[in-house]
Amino acid sequence: MRMKNCCVEYPVYEKEWLGISFDKLSVKPSFYDLATSEFYDAFYEKFLDKYSGFMDLPGDWLAAKRITAEYISGLLPDGAKVLSYGCGSGYVESLIASNRSDLRLTAFDFAEVASKFIENDSSVNIIKELDPKYKFNVIYINHVLYAIDFQGCIEFLSKIRNDFLEDGGTLIIVNHSNIPYENGIKLNFYGKLKLIVKSILKPYYKKAKFFISKRGFQFWGWERNNACYLEILRKSNFDFMEVKGFNQHSYLIVKKG
Ligand SMILES: C[S@@+](CC[C@H](N)C(=O)[O-])C[C@H]1O[C@@H](n2cnc3c(N)ncnc32)[C@H](O)[C@@H]1O
């Protein structure tokens, strides 16, 4: 567990995602190594077997993504060149594109089969590789940084800033903070007390759970608070603009000065 300048992060292990159990995948889960693009590809193969379209996905997942899409859409200047890095199934991108025909929206994910549902959507340009010759006015990274370690995030975001973002461009980061109020969740006194006890015990509880039952667990990444992400963004040379917490998520908006 890292605790520096109030940055709190701890590792997370998962057994399933979106109702798909990791022990059913063609790539075995690893509790020591982060999920590779092959692991995510194997996940998305099962995802495409289970769901035949976005509307089959869980209602609360769809509702939260709709709010994120609406919020990001409201931040995008007219005619902007926009990149979604780590687009996954592409639901957010399909929503943004359907409301904003003025944009040039590009989507990238290191899992090749992830965005199959939007492959025929001509308003989203799906790319398999980023080219530094082509820069963007806005880049958003929605629930991806959890999968990259702290130092890796600094290197990755520095590259995003220097190679792919126009001068004066905006970066939008969407995460789930490990502090509920940073996701816009208000707690009463008992809720706060529970949170303090939980945040002290959680890293140990997660480790214990993982050692008791290692089978099927994938090392998923890190849960962090906004202090971690702000430190990462500062070290990647971004200028701070805004942090918002709502829709059970944290939204961090920064600029390339
Ligand atoms: C939790 S999903 C989020 C997908 C989408 N942005 C959303 O919010 O619905 C994380 C995605 O990040 C992708 N991913 C994880 N690590 C990545 C990396 N290092 N480079 C590119 N994509 C990555 C995974 O393939 C996966 O599709």
Ligand as a Chemical Component Dictionary entry (heavy atoms), coordinates in Angstrom:
data_LIG
# 
_chem_comp.id                   LIG 
_chem_comp.type                 NON-POLYMER 
_chem_comp.pdbx_formal_charge   0 
_chem_comp.three_letter_code    LIG 
# 
loop_
_chem_comp_atom.comp_id 
_chem_comp_atom.atom_id 
_chem_comp_atom.alt_atom_id 
_chem_comp_atom.type_symbol 
_chem_comp_atom.charge 
_chem_comp_atom.model_Cartn_x 
_chem_comp_atom.model_Cartn_y 
_chem_comp_atom.model_Cartn_z 
_chem_comp_atom.pdbx_ordinal 
LIG C1  C1  C 0  -12.661 -1.064 -17.365 1  
LIG S1  S1  S 1  -12.431 -1.073 -19.094 2  
LIG C2  C2  C 0  -13.041 0.528  -19.529 3  
LIG C3  C3  C 0  -13.539 0.591  -20.950 4  
LIG C4  C4  C 0  -14.207 1.890  -21.341 5  
LIG N1  N1  N 0  -13.294 3.014  -21.316 6  
LIG C5  C5  C 0  -15.408 2.161  -20.481 7  
LIG O1  O1  O 0  -15.337 3.006  -19.575 8  
LIG O2  O2  O -1 -16.441 1.511  -20.712 9  
LIG C6  C6  C 0  -10.703 -0.920 -19.254 10 
LIG C7  C7  C 0  -10.236 -1.020 -20.699 11 
LIG O3  O3  O 0  -8.878  -0.588 -20.736 12 
LIG C8  C8  C 0  -8.178  -1.413 -21.639 13 
LIG N2  N2  N 0  -6.780  -1.334 -21.218 14 
LIG C9  C9  C 0  -6.238  -1.782 -20.052 15 
LIG N3  N3  N 0  -4.924  -1.508 -20.019 16 
LIG C10 C10 C 0  -4.649  -0.857 -21.194 17 
LIG C11 C11 C 0  -3.463  -0.325 -21.755 18 
LIG N4  N4  N 0  -2.295  -0.394 -21.104 19 
LIG N5  N5  N 0  -3.527  0.253  -22.978 20 
LIG C12 C12 C 0  -4.713  0.322  -23.639 21 
LIG N6  N6  N 0  -5.889  -0.162 -23.176 22 
LIG C13 C13 C 0  -5.836  -0.738 -21.960 23 
LIG C14 C14 C 0  -8.816  -2.777 -21.528 24 
LIG O4  O4  O 0  -8.663  -3.544 -22.701 25 
LIG C15 C15 C 0  -10.283 -2.416 -21.267 26 
LIG O5  O5  O 0  -11.022 -2.418 -22.454 27 
# 
loop_
_chem_comp_bond.comp_id 
_chem_comp_bond.atom_id_1 
_chem_comp_bond.atom_id_2 
_chem_comp_bond.value_order 
_chem_comp_bond.pdbx_ordinal 
LIG C1  S1  SING 1  
LIG S1  C2  SING 2  
LIG S1  C6  SING 3  
LIG C2  C3  SING 4  
LIG C3  C4  SING 5  
LIG C4  N1  SING 6  
LIG C4  C5  SING 7  
LIG C5  O1  DOUB 8  
LIG C5  O2  SING 9  
LIG C6  C7  SING 10 
LIG C7  O3  SING 11 
LIG C7  C15 SING 12 
LIG O3  C8  SING 13 
LIG C8  N2  SING 14 
LIG C8  C14 SING 15 
LIG N2  C9  SING 16 
LIG N2  C13 SING 17 
LIG C9  N3  DOUB 18 
LIG N3  C10 SING 19 
LIG C10 C11 SING 20 
LIG C10 C13 DOUB 21 
LIG C11 N4  SING 22 
LIG C11 N5  DOUB 23 
LIG N5  C12 SING 24 
LIG C12 N6  DOUB 25 
LIG N6  C13 SING 26 
LIG C14 O4  SING 27 
LIG C14 C15 SING 28 
LIG C15 O5  SING 29 
# 
